[in-house]
C-alpha cells in the first residue's frame, strides 16, 4: 500500500532543481514557440504575461524551439515574454478531502466550497502496472443497473465501454451507476461536456447522495484542449490514489471521444500528420495508456466505465473500433430502444462483458445464456409478428420467444430512480429463466421435454 511518505518522496524527485527560463518567439495557432528552453516533453512552465502568470505544458519541439501549450488563453502574449520551468514532469494533487467535491482538471474546487488542503502529489502519467502485478478479476461489482448486473455482469477491476449516439442516455446511465454502485468511491470525469449539462448531471443524474461518495472532475468543451486531456488523466490519478489506499473505485468517464478529439487538436497543432479520419497517431498511442490504468491490484481496484460517443451511430468509426479492441467489454445503447421508451436503452444482443462468466456462478451463466438465446430468437421473428405474418406453431423456439418476450423486457427495463441490488438481480434472473423453461415445456407438443435447455436452480 502506498503511504503518504512515498507520495511526498515521488513529488520531490520530480521537482525542477534549478530555474530554467526561455523567451516567447511566436504564437502559432494553439501553441507558443519558445527559444532557449531545454525542458522535456510534459514539463510544466509559467508564462509571464505582463502582471499575469499563466501555466503551460511542453508538448514538443521544432528545430531549436520548444513548443508550449497553455492551460488557458493565449491572448495578450508578446514576443520575448519570459517562460520559466516549474516542474520537470506533470504532477497531480490528490487526497481524501476530494470526496464529495467538484474540481477542475488542476484539482481546484469549483463548487464554491472550502479549499482542499490535505493533498499529496502523484505523477499525472505514472509508470504502467506490471502485467504480473495485476490480481485476477473474479469478484462481481454491482452497478445498480439490472441489465448490466444480470446479463453483462462486470468484475471489480474490469473496463467496459458505453457506446451510444448523442441523446440516447449515456450521462443518465452513468449517474444511475454512480448513485447505486457497490464500489466504495465513484470518480466521475466530465470531459468536454457542455457547461449546461454539468449542473444537470450533478443535481438530477447524480444527486446529493451520490455526490457524497464521489469525486467529480470537470473540463467543459469551452476550456483549453490541455485542460480536457488533463481532466481524464487527473480523474485516473484520483482513482489510483483511493485504490492504493485499499478502496474499490468505480471510474465513470464521459467521454473518451471528446478526450480523443482534444488530443487530435494537440497533435495537429504540433505538426502530426492526420491518420485515420483526421485522428493523429498520438491519439491511438495514448488510448491504451489511459484505459490500461484501470484494473485490480493487491490493494484495491478501479473498475472503469468509459462513454464513447458513436458518430452517426456507426460502431465501426475509428475511436469506437480502437476502444473495443482495448476494453474488456462493451455496452451498446441504441436509439431504437430509446425511442420506444425502453430505459436503459441497452441492446444486450450487441453488448458483451468478457469477464461475465468469470464472476458469476453456473446457474447465473445458464440463465443469462437462455435469456440471450430467447431474445435473439424473438429478434429474428419480430418483423413477422409486427405485421401479423407469423403463424403460431410454425417453430417451437419462436413460439417460446413470443410468449415470454414481455417478461424479458420487464426484467431488462428499469426506472431512472429505481435501484437494483446485485443479489436481487441475480435471483430474479434465475427465476425468470426457470419460468421460461416451464413455458417451453408447456409449448412442447406432447414430448414433456423443453424445447430449449434451461438452468438448474441455484
C-alpha positions as CSV (number, residue, x, y, z in Angstrom):
1,X,0.0,0.0,0.0
2,X,1.3,3.4,-0.9
3,X,2.0,5.7,2.1
4,X,1.9,9.5,2.2
5,X,5.7,9.5,2.6
6,X,6.0,7.6,-0.7
7,X,3.8,10.1,-2.4
8,X,5.8,13.0,-1.0
9,X,9.1,11.4,-2.0
10,X,7.8,11.0,-5.5
11,X,6.9,14.7,-5.6
12,X,10.4,15.7,-4.5
13,X,12.0,13.5,-7.2
14,X,10.1,15.3,-9.9
15,X,10.8,18.9,-8.8
16,X,12.8,21.1,-11.1
17,X,16.2,21.6,-9.3
18,X,17.0,24.9,-10.9
19,X,15.2,27.7,-12.7
20,X,15.3,27.3,-16.5
21,X,13.9,30.2,-18.5
22,X,13.3,31.0,-22.1
23,X,11.6,33.7,-24.2
24,X,8.5,33.6,-26.3
25,X,9.4,33.7,-30.0
26,X,6.0,33.4,-31.7
27,X,2.4,32.2,-31.2
28,X,1.2,29.8,-33.9
29,X,-2.4,28.7,-33.6
30,X,-2.8,27.0,-30.2
31,X,0.9,26.8,-29.5
32,X,3.6,29.1,-28.1
33,X,7.1,28.7,-29.6
34,X,9.8,29.4,-27.0
35,X,13.5,30.0,-27.5
36,X,16.2,28.7,-25.1
37,X,14.0,26.4,-23.0
38,X,15.7,23.0,-22.7
39,X,12.8,21.2,-20.9
40,X,11.4,17.7,-21.6
41,X,8.0,17.0,-23.0
42,X,5.5,17.0,-20.2
43,X,7.3,19.7,-18.2
44,X,5.1,22.4,-16.6
45,X,6.0,26.0,-17.2
46,X,4.8,29.5,-16.2
47,X,4.4,32.2,-18.9
48,X,4.7,35.7,-17.6
49,X,2.3,37.9,-19.5
50,X,2.6,41.4,-18.0
51,X,1.5,41.1,-14.4
52,X,-0.2,37.8,-15.1
53,X,1.3,34.3,-14.9
54,X,-0.3,31.5,-16.9
55,X,0.6,27.8,-16.6
56,X,1.5,25.8,-19.7
57,X,2.9,22.4,-20.7
58,X,5.8,21.5,-23.0
59,X,4.2,19.4,-25.8
60,X,7.0,19.1,-28.4
61,X,9.9,20.7,-30.3
62,X,10.5,22.3,-33.6
63,X,14.2,22.7,-34.6
64,X,15.7,24.9,-31.8
65,X,12.3,25.9,-30.4
66,X,10.3,24.4,-27.6
67,X,6.5,24.1,-28.2
68,X,4.3,25.1,-25.3
69,X,0.6,24.9,-25.0
70,X,-1.1,27.0,-22.3
71,X,-3.7,25.8,-19.8
72,X,-5.6,29.0,-20.7
73,X,-6.0,31.5,-23.4
74,X,-3.1,32.9,-25.4
75,X,-4.4,36.4,-25.8
76,X,-2.0,39.1,-24.5
77,X,1.2,37.2,-25.1
78,X,4.0,39.3,-26.6
79,X,7.3,38.4,-28.2
80,X,10.1,37.9,-25.6
81,X,7.7,37.3,-22.7
82,X,9.5,35.2,-20.1
83,X,8.8,31.5,-19.8
84,X,10.1,29.7,-16.6
85,X,10.2,25.9,-16.0
86,X,8.2,25.0,-12.9
87,X,8.3,21.2,-12.7
88,X,10.2,18.6,-14.8
89,X,7.0,16.4,-15.1
90,X,3.3,16.8,-14.6
91,X,2.1,16.3,-11.0
92,X,-1.5,16.0,-9.7
93,X,-2.6,16.9,-6.2
94,X,-4.9,14.2,-4.7
95,X,-6.2,13.3,-1.3
96,X,-9.1,12.1,0.8
97,X,-10.6,15.6,1.1
98,X,-11.6,15.4,-2.6
99,X,-14.6,13.1,-1.6
100,X,-17.8,14.9,-2.2
101,X,-16.2,17.7,-4.2
102,X,-16.4,19.0,-7.7
103,X,-13.0,20.1,-9.1
104,X,-11.4,21.2,-12.3
105,X,-8.6,19.5,-14.2
106,X,-6.0,21.0,-11.8
107,X,-7.8,19.7,-8.7
108,X,-9.1,23.2,-7.7
109,X,-12.6,23.2,-6.3
110,X,-15.3,24.8,-8.5
111,X,-18.3,24.0,-6.2
112,X,-17.9,27.1,-4.1
113,X,-16.8,25.0,-1.1
114,X,-13.7,25.4,1.1
115,X,-10.2,25.0,-0.3
116,X,-8.9,21.4,-0.5
117,X,-5.9,21.3,1.8
118,X,-4.9,17.6,2.6
119,X,-3.3,16.6,-0.7
120,X,-0.2,14.8,-1.9
121,X,1.5,14.9,-5.3
122,X,1.2,12.0,-7.8
123,X,2.6,11.8,-11.3
124,X,-0.1,12.6,-13.8
125,X,1.4,9.9,-16.2
126,X,2.6,7.1,-13.9
127,X,4.5,4.0,-14.9
128,X,2.1,1.4,-16.1
129,X,1.1,-1.5,-13.9
130,X,3.1,-4.6,-14.4
131,X,1.1,-7.4,-16.1
132,X,2.1,-9.9,-13.4
133,X,1.2,-7.4,-10.7
134,X,-2.5,-7.5,-11.6
135,X,-4.8,-9.6,-9.5
136,X,-7.2,-11.9,-11.4
137,X,-10.7,-10.4,-11.6
138,X,-13.2,-12.9,-10.1
139,X,-15.4,-10.8,-7.9
140,X,-18.6,-9.1,-9.4
141,X,-19.3,-5.4,-8.9
142,X,-22.9,-4.3,-8.6
143,X,-23.7,-1.3,-10.7
144,X,-27.4,-1.0,-9.6
145,X,-28.5,-1.4,-13.3
146,X,-30.3,-4.7,-13.8
147,X,-29.5,-5.2,-17.5
148,X,-25.8,-4.8,-16.7
149,X,-25.7,-6.8,-13.5
150,X,-27.8,-9.6,-14.9
151,X,-26.6,-10.0,-18.5
152,X,-23.4,-8.0,-18.7
153,X,-22.0,-8.6,-15.2
154,X,-18.9,-6.6,-14.5
155,X,-16.0,-7.6,-12.3
156,X,-14.0,-5.4,-9.9
157,X,-11.2,-4.0,-12.0
158,X,-12.8,-4.6,-15.4
159,X,-13.1,-1.9,-18.1
160,X,-16.2,-1.5,-20.2
161,X,-17.2,1.0,-22.8
162,X,-20.7,2.5,-23.1
163,X,-21.3,3.1,-26.8
164,X,-24.1,5.3,-28.0
165,X,-25.0,8.2,-30.2
166,X,-25.9,11.6,-28.7
167,X,-29.0,11.9,-26.7
168,X,-29.6,8.2,-26.0
169,X,-28.9,8.3,-22.3
170,X,-25.1,7.8,-21.6
171,X,-24.9,10.5,-18.9
172,X,-28.1,9.4,-17.2
173,X,-26.9,5.8,-17.1
174,X,-23.5,6.9,-15.6
175,X,-25.3,8.9,-13.0
176,X,-27.5,6.0,-12.0
177,X,-24.5,3.8,-11.7
178,X,-22.6,6.4,-9.6
179,X,-25.6,6.5,-7.2
180,X,-26.2,2.8,-6.8
181,X,-22.8,1.1,-7.3
182,X,-21.3,-1.3,-4.7
183,X,-17.9,0.4,-5.0
184,X,-16.5,2.4,-2.1
185,X,-15.8,5.5,-4.2
186,X,-17.0,6.9,-7.5
187,X,-14.7,9.1,-9.6
188,X,-16.6,10.9,-12.4
189,X,-14.8,12.7,-15.2
190,X,-16.9,15.0,-17.4
191,X,-14.6,15.7,-20.3
192,X,-15.7,18.1,-23.0
193,X,-19.2,18.3,-21.7
194,X,-21.5,21.3,-22.4
195,X,-21.4,23.7,-19.4
196,X,-25.2,23.5,-19.0
197,X,-25.0,19.7,-18.7
198,X,-22.7,19.8,-15.7
199,X,-25.3,21.2,-13.3
200,X,-27.9,18.9,-14.8
201,X,-25.7,15.9,-14.1
202,X,-24.9,16.9,-10.6
203,X,-28.4,17.7,-9.5
204,X,-30.5,15.3,-11.5
205,X,-28.4,12.3,-12.6
206,X,-26.0,12.1,-9.6
207,X,-27.9,13.8,-6.8
208,X,-26.6,14.8,-3.3
209,X,-26.5,11.2,-2.0
210,X,-24.4,10.1,-4.9
211,X,-22.1,13.1,-4.6
212,X,-21.2,12.4,-1.0
213,X,-19.0,9.4,-2.0
214,X,-17.9,10.8,-5.4
215,X,-15.2,13.0,-6.8
216,X,-16.3,14.9,-9.9
217,X,-13.7,16.2,-12.3
218,X,-14.9,18.8,-14.8
219,X,-13.4,20.2,-18.0
220,X,-16.1,21.7,-20.2
221,X,-16.0,22.0,-24.0
222,X,-15.1,25.7,-23.9
223,X,-11.9,25.0,-21.8
224,X,-8.5,24.7,-23.5
225,X,-7.7,21.3,-25.0
226,X,-4.9,20.6,-22.5
227,X,-7.4,21.0,-19.6
228,X,-9.7,18.5,-21.3
229,X,-6.9,16.0,-21.7
230,X,-5.6,16.6,-18.2
231,X,-9.1,16.1,-16.7
232,X,-9.1,12.5,-18.0
233,X,-5.6,11.8,-16.6
234,X,-6.3,13.6,-13.3
235,X,-9.5,11.6,-12.7
236,X,-7.4,8.4,-13.1
237,X,-4.8,9.8,-10.6
238,X,-7.6,10.4,-8.1
239,X,-8.9,6.8,-8.6
240,X,-5.4,5.4,-8.3
241,X,-4.9,7.3,-5.0
242,X,-8.0,5.7,-3.5
243,X,-7.2,2.3,-5.0
244,X,-3.7,2.3,-3.4
245,X,-5.3,3.1,-0.1
246,X,-7.4,0.0,-0.1
247,X,-10.6,1.2,-1.8
248,X,-12.7,-0.3,-4.6
249,X,-13.2,2.5,-7.0
250,X,-15.6,2.9,-10.0
251,X,-14.4,5.4,-12.6
252,X,-17.1,6.8,-14.9
253,X,-15.7,8.9,-17.8
254,X,-17.9,10.9,-20.2
255,X,-16.5,10.8,-22.8
256,X,-13.4,9.1,-24.3
257,X,-14.4,10.5,-27.7
258,X,-14.0,14.1,-26.6
259,X,-10.7,13.3,-24.9
260,X,-9.5,11.9,-28.3
261,X,-10.8,14.9,-30.1
262,X,-8.8,17.2,-27.7
263,X,-5.6,15.1,-28.3
264,X,-6.2,15.3,-32.0
265,X,-6.1,19.1,-31.7
266,X,-2.8,19.0,-29.9
267,X,-1.3,16.6,-32.4
268,X,-2.4,18.7,-35.4
269,X,-1.1,21.9,-33.6
270,X,2.4,20.5,-33.2
271,X,2.6,19.2,-36.8
272,X,1.5,15.5,-36.5
273,X,0.1,14.1,-39.8
274,X,-3.6,13.2,-39.7
275,X,-4.1,9.4,-40.0
276,X,-7.4,7.7,-39.7
277,X,-10.3,10.1,-40.5
278,X,-8.3,13.0,-39.3
279,X,-7.2,11.5,-35.9
280,X,-3.4,11.7,-35.4
281,X,-1.2,8.7,-34.4
282,X,-0.8,10.1,-30.9
283,X,-4.5,9.6,-30.2
284,X,-4.3,5.8,-30.8
285,X,-1.0,5.7,-28.9
286,X,-2.4,7.5,-25.9
287,X,-5.7,5.4,-25.6
288,X,-4.2,2.2,-24.3
289,X,-2.1,4.1,-21.7
290,X,-5.2,5.8,-20.4
291,X,-7.6,2.8,-20.4
292,X,-5.0,0.3,-19.0
293,X,-4.6,2.3,-15.8
294,X,-7.8,0.6,-14.6
295,X,-7.5,-2.8,-13.0
296,X,-7.2,-4.7,-9.8
297,X,-4.2,-4.9,-7.6
298,X,-3.5,-6.4,-4.2
299,X,-4.5,-3.1,-2.6
300,X,-7.8,-2.3,-4.3
301,X,-9.4,-2.0,-7.7
302,X,-10.5,0.6,-10.4
303,X,-13.5,-0.5,-12.4
304,X,-13.8,1.7,-15.5
305,X,-16.9,2.6,-17.5
306,X,-16.0,4.8,-20.4
307,X,-18.6,6.5,-22.5
308,X,-17.8,6.5,-26.2
309,X,-19.8,8.9,-28.4
310,X,-20.6,7.0,-31.6
311,X,-20.7,9.4,-34.5
312,X,-23.6,8.7,-36.8
313,X,-24.4,5.6,-34.7
314,X,-21.6,3.9,-36.5
315,X,-19.9,1.4,-34.2
316,X,-17.0,0.9,-36.7
317,X,-15.8,4.5,-36.7
318,X,-12.1,4.8,-35.6
319,X,-12.4,5.7,-31.9
320,X,-15.1,3.1,-31.2
321,X,-13.2,0.4,-33.1
322,X,-10.0,1.2,-31.2
323,X,-11.7,1.2,-27.8
324,X,-13.4,-2.1,-28.4
325,X,-10.1,-3.7,-29.0
326,X,-8.7,-2.5,-25.7
327,X,-11.6,-2.7,-23.3
328,X,-12.9,-5.8,-21.6
329,X,-16.4,-5.5,-23.0
330,X,-18.9,-3.0,-24.4
331,X,-22.4,-1.8,-23.5
332,X,-24.3,-0.6,-26.6
333,X,-27.2,1.9,-26.2
334,X,-29.4,2.1,-29.3
335,X,-31.6,4.9,-30.5
336,X,-34.3,2.4,-31.5
337,X,-34.8,1.2,-27.9
338,X,-34.6,4.8,-26.6
339,X,-37.3,6.0,-29.0
340,X,-39.5,3.2,-27.7
341,X,-39.2,4.4,-24.1
342,X,-37.0,1.4,-23.2
343,X,-34.8,2.5,-20.3
344,X,-32.0,1.9,-20.1
345,X,-31.7,1.6,-23.9
346,X,-29.1,-1.2,-23.6
347,X,-29.1,-3.7,-26.6
348,X,-27.9,-6.8,-24.8
349,X,-27.5,-8.7,-28.1
350,X,-24.9,-6.2,-29.3
351,X,-23.3,-5.9,-25.9
352,X,-20.8,-8.2,-24.2
353,X,-18.8,-8.5,-21.0
354,X,-15.8,-10.6,-21.5
355,X,-15.5,-11.4,-17.8
356,X,-19.1,-12.2,-17.1
357,X,-18.5,-15.9,-16.9
358,X,-15.6,-15.5,-14.6
359,X,-17.6,-13.5,-11.9
360,X,-20.9,-15.5,-11.9
361,X,-21.8,-19.0,-10.8
362,X,-23.1,-21.8,-13.2
363,X,-26.8,-21.2,-12.6
364,X,-26.5,-17.5,-13.4
365,X,-24.4,-18.3,-16.5
366,X,-27.0,-20.7,-17.7
367,X,-29.9,-18.3,-17.0
368,X,-28.1,-15.5,-18.8
369,X,-27.4,-17.7,-21.9
370,X,-31.0,-18.7,-22.0
371,X,-32.3,-15.2,-21.9
372,X,-30.0,-14.0,-24.6
373,X,-30.8,-17.0,-26.8
374,X,-34.6,-16.4,-26.4
375,X,-34.2,-12.7,-27.0
376,X,-32.2,-13.5,-30.2
377,X,-35.0,-15.8,-31.4
378,X,-37.6,-13.1,-30.9
379,X,-35.4,-10.6,-32.8
380,X,-35.4,-13.0,-35.8
381,X,-39.2,-13.2,-35.9
382,X,-40.1,-9.7,-34.6
383,X,-40.9,-8.2,-38.1
384,X,-43.2,-11.1,-38.9
385,X,-45.0,-10.7,-35.6
386,X,-45.4,-6.9,-36.1
387,X,-47.1,-7.3,-39.5
388,X,-49.2,-10.3,-38.4
389,X,-47.5,-12.7,-40.7
390,X,-46.2,-15.2,-38.2
391,X,-48.3,-18.4,-37.8
392,X,-48.3,-19.7,-34.3
393,X,-46.9,-23.3,-34.1
394,X,-44.5,-22.8,-37.0
395,X,-41.4,-23.0,-34.8
396,X,-41.4,-24.0,-31.1
397,X,-38.5,-21.7,-30.3
398,X,-40.2,-18.7,-31.9
399,X,-43.4,-19.5,-30.1
400,X,-41.5,-19.6,-26.8
401,X,-39.7,-16.3,-27.6
402,X,-43.0,-14.5,-28.4
403,X,-44.7,-15.9,-25.3
404,X,-42.0,-14.8,-22.8
405,X,-40.9,-11.6,-24.6
406,X,-42.8,-9.2,-22.2
407,X,-41.3,-10.9,-19.2
408,X,-37.8,-10.5,-20.5
409,X,-38.5,-6.8,-21.4
410,X,-39.8,-6.2,-17.9
411,X,-36.6,-7.6,-16.4
412,X,-34.3,-5.5,-18.7
413,X,-36.2,-2.2,-18.1
414,X,-35.7,-0.2,-15.0
415,X,-36.8,3.3,-13.9
416,X,-34.2,6.0,-13.7
417,X,-34.6,6.3,-9.9
418,X,-35.1,2.6,-9.3
419,X,-32.2,0.8,-7.5
420,X,-31.5,-2.8,-8.2
421,X,-29.3,-4.8,-5.8
422,X,-26.9,-7.3,-7.3
423,X,-28.1,-10.2,-5.3
424,X,-31.8,-9.4,-6.1
425,X,-30.9,-9.1,-9.8
426,X,-29.2,-12.5,-9.8
427,X,-32.1,-14.1,-8.0
428,X,-34.7,-12.6,-10.4
429,X,-32.6,-13.7,-13.4
430,X,-32.6,-17.3,-12.4
431,X,-36.3,-17.2,-11.5
432,X,-37.1,-15.8,-14.9
433,X,-35.0,-18.4,-16.7
434,X,-36.9,-21.1,-14.8
435,X,-40.2,-19.6,-15.8
436,X,-39.0,-19.7,-19.5
437,X,-38.1,-23.3,-19.0
438,X,-41.6,-24.1,-17.6
439,X,-43.2,-22.2,-20.5
440,X,-41.1,-24.2,-23.0
441,X,-42.4,-27.4,-21.5
442,X,-46.0,-26.2,-21.9
443,X,-45.4,-25.3,-25.5
444,X,-43.5,-28.5,-26.4
445,X,-46.0,-30.7,-28.4
446,X,-46.6,-33.7,-26.2
447,X,-43.0,-34.5,-25.6
448,X,-42.8,-33.4,-22.0
449,X,-39.3,-32.1,-22.7
450,X,-38.3,-28.4,-23.0
451,X,-37.7,-27.0,-26.5
452,X,-34.6,-25.2,-25.2
453,X,-32.2,-26.1,-22.3
454,X,-32.7,-24.2,-19.1
455,X,-30.7,-23.5,-15.9
456,X,-30.9,-25.5,-12.8
457,X,-32.0,-23.9,-9.6
458,X,-29.2,-22.3,-7.6
